[in-house]
Amino acid sequence: MPSNQDSIKAAFSVTNCICNDQRVLKMAAVVSNLGCEVILIGRKSGNCCNSDSVPFKTKRFRMLFNRGFLFYSFFNIRLFIFLLFHKYDLLVSDDLDTLLPNYLISKLKRIPLVYDSHEYFTGVPEIQDRHFVKWVWTSIEKSLFPQLNYVMTVSDSIASQYEKEYGLRPVVVRNCSGNSENIKPFSRNELGINEDHLLLILQGTGINIDRGGSELIDSVNLTDSVSLLIVGDGDQFMFLKEKVLLLGLTERIKLIPKCPWQTLMRYTRSADAGLSLDKDSNLNYQFSLPNKLFDYISAGIPVIATDLPEISKIIHQFSCGLLIPEPSPEAISNAIILLRDNSEMLCHLKNNSVAASKSVNWKNESLKVVDLYKSIINDI
């Protein structure tokens, strides 16, 4: 137990890029503002930014493997050893792929553990046909989840699924965005985009399979006077880059690697509309309430999205976008044309998005995080 002179030390663990995981950075900021000393523990990655850009202490493991079973095995072993030989008063596990070592250390050292589930991990498409891998992660979740005292997640649908499976309902903390109204957008000239085009953006560090990227490029190819920014990273990013080259769309479609949130929002605020095109192909996407939706709202731009429960709930509540039944090139193109050819509708949806940002924002959402961590810190 820390003395009155010592601040409580909180360790956040994540396998994603520390620099660009907005949820981790926002959560860490809340805990830091409560007077805790925060360290972010992750991995070194060739395409990740420098630790100097992160306003917290960091520890990043250099890994021999960057993906797959060997990566997760070695990362978890290194994380366990690191936590074992360093003193922390509070552990935060970000997603299932860091839960086991955090849980073991929390029991060995009798310190509190917060589990923040960023997605419905056992429902992600990448493991659905890999039966052994899915069995491993499901077994870890089934063994540990019922033993947890403090759990957060990102949507009501995921919280309900966990409650159904384990009888424990997590605190729902949505991935709402900070205020971006003072962030200066890029000009069309800076972006190399035609001034007269409707400019769209698809953002995300997980532009993966079944997230509509390929269909979106096809829809732009079908539609005149439209340009597109794709900003982020993911399993499909290089494939999309090659597809843009193959279709000769480099003048209208720009692919930009993942970047810090302030820079990302300069791109987002430059656009006329944002896209969220997850397919209804797995439970994780069905339950998703992605960061990008709230970034679009923060930027004051309407959303074109597939009609998934959590996303459609926000769009219906604030009338801030258009829903399509499926992310086919034709359906996406029809929605784009509707905005391109109806300036009054576009203006109305933009105004609604600005209005939504006044209530759906991180300042308001983070109050639930403050309440949770205050209750934990007071017991340490």
C-alpha positions in Angstrom: 0.0 0.0 0.0 1.5 3.4 -1.0 2.3 5.9 1.7 0.7 9.3 1.7 3.8 10.8 0.1 3.8 8.2 -2.8 1.4 8.4 -5.7 -0.5 5.2 -6.7 1.3 3.5 -9.6 -1.0 2.2 -12.3 0.2 0.0 -15.2 -1.8 -0.3 -18.4 -1.1 -3.2 -20.7 -1.9 -3.3 -24.4 -0.7 -5.2 -27.5 -1.7 -2.4 -29.9 0.5 0.6 -30.8 0.6 2.6 -27.6 0.8 5.9 -29.5 -2.4 5.5 -31.5 -4.7 3.5 -29.2 -7.0 6.4 -28.3 -9.0 4.5 -25.7 -5.9 3.6 -23.8 -4.6 7.1 -23.9 -7.9 8.6 -22.8 -8.3 6.2 -20.0 -4.7 6.7 -18.8 -5.3 10.5 -18.8 -8.3 10.1 -16.5 -6.3 7.9 -14.1 -3.4 10.3 -14.2 -5.7 13.3 -13.5 -6.8 11.4 -10.4 -3.2 11.7 -9.1 -1.8 8.3 -10.2 1.5 7.7 -11.8 0.8 5.9 -15.1 2.9 3.6 -17.2 1.8 2.2 -20.5 3.2 -1.3 -21.3 3.2 -2.5 -24.9 5.5 -3.6 -27.7 8.0 -2.1 -30.1 6.7 -2.0 -33.6 8.5 -0.8 -36.7 5.5 1.3 -37.9 4.7 2.7 -34.4 5.6 6.2 -33.4 8.2 7.3 -30.9 7.5 7.0 -27.2 8.3 10.7 -26.8 4.9 11.5 -28.3 3.1 9.8 -25.4 2.6 11.9 -22.3 3.2 8.9 -19.9 6.0 6.6 -18.9 6.2 3.6 -21.3 7.7 0.2 -21.4 7.8 -1.5 -24.8 9.0 -5.0 -25.4 11.0 -5.8 -28.5 9.4 -8.9 -30.0 10.8 -11.6 -32.3 7.4 -12.3 -33.7 4.8 -9.6 -34.7 1.7 -11.7 -35.0 0.1 -15.0 -34.4 0.3 -17.6 -31.6 4.1 -17.0 -30.9 3.7 -13.3 -30.6 0.8 -13.5 -28.1 2.6 -16.3 -26.1 5.9 -14.5 -25.8 4.2 -11.1 -25.1 2.2 -12.6 -22.3 5.3 -14.3 -20.8 7.3 -11.1 -21.0 4.4 -9.1 -19.5 4.1 -11.5 -16.6 7.8 -11.4 -15.8 7.9 -7.6 -16.0 4.9 -7.1 -13.7 6.3 -9.7 -11.3 9.5 -7.8 -10.8 8.1 -4.3 -10.7 5.8 -2.7 -8.1 2.4 -1.4 -9.1 -0.7 -0.6 -7.1 -3.2 -0.9 -9.9 -3.3 -3.0 -13.0 -5.3 -2.3 -16.2 -5.6 -5.0 -18.8 -6.7 -3.7 -22.2 -8.4 -6.5 -24.1 -8.3 -10.3 -23.6 -4.8 -10.7 -25.1 -3.3 -9.1 -22.0 -5.7 -10.4 -19.3 -4.0 -13.7 -18.2 -0.7 -12.2 -16.9 -2.4 -9.3 -15.3 -4.9 -11.6 -13.6 -2.1 -13.8 -12.2 -0.1 -10.9 -10.9 -3.2 -9.3 -9.3 -3.8 -12.5 -7.4 -0.2 -13.1 -6.5 0.3 -9.5 -5.2 -3.3 -8.9 -4.1 -3.7 -5.7 -6.1 -6.8 -4.5 -8.0 -7.2 -5.3 -11.7 -9.4 -3.4 -14.1 -10.3 -5.3 -17.3 -11.2 -3.0 -20.3 -12.6 -5.0 -23.1 -12.3 -2.9 -26.3 -14.3 -5.4 -28.4 -16.0 -8.8 -28.2 -12.7 -10.5 -28.6 -13.8 -14.1 -29.1 -16.1 -12.9 -31.9 -13.5 -11.2 -34.1 -13.5 -12.6 -37.7 -9.8 -13.3 -37.7 -10.2 -16.3 -35.3 -13.6 -17.7 -36.3 -12.1 -20.4 -38.6 -9.1 -21.0 -36.5 -10.7 -23.5 -34.0 -7.7 -24.1 -31.8 -6.9 -20.3 -31.5 -10.5 -19.5 -30.7 -10.6 -22.3 -28.1 -7.6 -20.9 -26.4 -9.0 -17.4 -26.1 -12.4 -18.6 -25.2 -11.0 -20.8 -22.4 -9.0 -17.9 -21.0 -12.1 -15.7 -21.0 -14.4 -18.4 -19.4 -11.8 -19.1 -16.7 -11.1 -15.5 -15.7 -14.1 -13.3 -16.5 -16.3 -14.6 -13.7 -13.5 -13.8 -11.2 -13.1 -10.2 -12.2 -14.3 -7.3 -10.0 -13.9 -4.3 -12.3 -14.8 -4.6 -16.0 -15.5 -2.0 -18.7 -16.5 -2.4 -22.3 -17.5 -0.2 -25.2 -21.1 -0.9 -26.0 -24.4 -2.0 -24.5 -24.5 -5.0 -26.9 -21.2 -6.4 -25.7 -22.1 -5.7 -22.1 -25.4 -7.6 -22.5 -23.5 -10.5 -24.2 -21.1 -10.8 -21.3 -23.9 -10.6 -18.8 -25.7 -13.4 -20.6 -22.5 -15.6 -20.6 -21.1 -14.8 -17.2 -23.7 -13.1 -15.1 -21.6 -10.0 -14.9 -22.5 -6.7 -16.6 -19.5 -4.4 -17.4 -19.6 -0.7 -17.0 -20.2 0.7 -20.5 -17.8 3.4 -21.5 -18.3 4.4 -25.2 -15.3 5.5 -27.3 -16.5 9.0 -27.4 -14.1 11.6 -28.8 -12.6 14.7 -27.3 -13.4 18.2 -28.5 -11.9 18.9 -32.0 -13.5 22.2 -32.9 -10.2 24.0 -32.5 -8.3 21.6 -34.8 -7.6 23.2 -38.2 -8.6 21.0 -41.1 -6.3 20.5 -44.1 -7.2 22.5 -47.2 -8.2 20.6 -50.4 -5.1 22.1 -52.0 -2.9 20.6 -49.2 -4.6 17.2 -49.7 -4.4 17.4 -53.5 -8.2 17.0 -53.8 -10.5 18.6 -56.3 -12.2 21.6 -54.6 -15.6 20.7 -56.2 -15.6 17.0 -55.1 -17.6 15.6 -52.2 -14.8 14.4 -49.9 -15.3 11.3 -47.8 -13.1 9.7 -45.1 -12.7 6.1 -43.8 -10.5 6.1 -40.7 -9.4 3.4 -38.3 -6.3 1.5 -37.1 -8.2 -1.8 -37.8 -9.1 -1.6 -41.5 -9.4 -5.3 -41.7 -11.5 -8.0 -43.5 -15.2 -7.4 -43.7 -15.0 -3.7 -42.9 -16.1 -2.5 -46.3 -12.9 -0.9 -47.6 -12.8 -2.8 -50.9 -16.4 -2.1 -51.6 -15.9 1.6 -50.8 -13.2 1.9 -53.4 -15.5 0.2 -55.9 -18.2 2.7 -55.0 -15.9 5.7 -55.6 -15.0 4.1 -58.9 -18.7 4.1 -59.8 -19.4 7.6 -58.7 -18.3 10.9 -60.3 -17.2 14.1 -58.4 -16.3 12.2 -55.3 -12.9 11.8 -53.5 -11.8 9.7 -50.6 -9.3 9.6 -47.8 -8.5 6.3 -46.1 -6.5 7.0 -42.9 -5.2 4.3 -40.7 -3.8 0.8 -40.8 -4.9 -2.9 -40.7 -4.7 -6.2 -42.5 -6.4 -4.8 -45.6 -4.5 -1.6 -45.9 -1.9 -2.7 -48.4 -4.5 -4.6 -50.4 -6.6 -1.4 -50.7 -3.5 0.6 -51.7 -2.8 -1.9 -54.5 -6.5 -1.8 -55.6 -6.4 2.0 -55.9 -3.4 1.8 -58.1 -4.9 -1.0 -60.2 -8.1 1.0 -60.8 -6.2 4.2 -61.6 -7.8 6.1 -58.7 -4.8 7.7 -57.2 -6.0 11.3 -58.0 -9.3 10.7 -56.1 -8.3 8.2 -53.4 -5.5 9.0 -50.9 -4.3 6.4 -48.4 -2.6 7.9 -45.4 -0.8 5.8 -42.7 -2.1 5.9 -39.1 -1.1 9.1 -37.2 -1.7 10.8 -33.9 -5.3 11.8 -33.1 -4.7 15.5 -33.6 -3.4 14.9 -37.1 -6.1 12.3 -37.8 -8.7 14.9 -36.9 -7.2 17.4 -39.3 -8.0 14.9 -42.1 -11.4 14.1 -40.6 -12.4 17.7 -40.3 -11.5 18.2 -43.9 -14.1 15.7 -45.1 -17.8 16.2 -45.9 -18.8 12.8 -44.6 -17.3 9.8 -42.8 -17.9 6.1 -43.4 -18.4 3.1 -41.1 -19.0 0.0 -43.3 -18.6 -3.1 -41.1 -20.4 -6.2 -42.4 -22.8 -8.2 -40.3 -20.5 -11.2 -40.5 -19.5 -11.8 -36.9 -20.6 -10.9 -33.4 -17.8 -8.5 -32.8 -18.9 -6.3 -35.8 -22.6 -6.7 -34.9 -21.9 -5.4 -31.4 -19.3 -2.7 -32.5 -19.5 1.0 -31.6 -16.2 2.2 -33.2 -14.1 5.2 -32.4 -14.5 6.5 -36.0 -18.2 7.1 -35.4 -17.5 9.5 -32.6 -14.6 11.1 -34.4 -16.9 11.9 -37.3 -19.5 13.4 -34.8 -16.7 15.4 -33.1 -15.7 16.7 -36.5 -19.2 17.8 -37.3 -19.6 15.6 -40.4 -22.4 13.1 -41.1 -21.9 9.3 -41.2 -22.7 6.8 -43.9 -22.9 3.5 -42.1 -24.2 -0.1 -42.3 -27.3 -0.7 -40.3 -25.8 -2.4 -37.2 -27.6 -2.1 -33.9 -25.2 0.1 -31.9 -24.3 2.5 -34.7 -27.9 2.8 -36.0 -29.0 3.7 -32.4 -26.7 6.7 -32.4 -27.6 7.8 -35.9 -31.3 7.5 -35.3 -31.0 9.4 -31.9 -29.3 12.4 -33.5 -30.3 12.1 -37.1 -26.7 12.6 -38.0 -26.2 10.2 -41.0 -27.5 7.7 -43.5 -27.9 4.0 -42.9 -27.4 1.4 -45.7 -28.6 -2.2 -45.5 -25.3 -3.7 -46.6 -21.9 -2.3 -47.7 -22.2 -3.2 -51.4 -20.6 -0.8 -53.9 -24.1 0.1 -55.2 -25.6 0.8 -51.8 -22.6 2.9 -50.8 -22.6 4.8 -54.1 -26.4 5.5 -53.8 -25.8 7.1 -50.3 -22.9 9.1 -51.5 -24.9 10.4 -54.5 -27.7 11.4 -52.1 -25.3 13.7 -50.2 -23.4 14.9 -53.2 -26.5 16.0 -55.0 -28.5 17.4 -52.0 -26.6 20.3 -50.4 -29.5 21.0 -48.1 -29.5 17.5 -46.7 -25.8 17.5 -46.3 -25.9 20.8 -44.4 -28.7 19.6 -42.2 -26.9 16.4 -41.3 -23.7 18.3 -40.6 -25.6 20.6 -38.2 -27.1 17.6 -36.4 -23.6 16.1 -36.0 -22.3 19.3 -34.5 -25.3 19.3 -32.1 -24.7 15.6 -31.2 -21.0 16.4 -30.3 -22.3 18.6 -27.5 -23.6 15.6 -25.6 -21.8 12.6 -27.1 -18.2 13.5 -26.1 -15.4 12.2 -23.9 -15.8 14.9 -21.3 -19.3 13.6 -20.5 -18.5 9.9 -21.0 -15.3 9.9 -18.9 -17.4 10.8 -15.8 -18.2 7.0 -15.5 -14.5 6.3 -15.7 -13.8 8.8 -12.9 -16.4 7.2 -10.7 -15.1 3.7 -11.2 -11.4 4.5 -10.6 -12.2 6.8 -7.6 -13.9 3.8 -5.9 -10.9 1.6 -6.6 -8.2 4.2 -5.6 -10.1 4.9 -2.3 -9.7 1.2 -1.3 -6.0 1.0 -2.1 
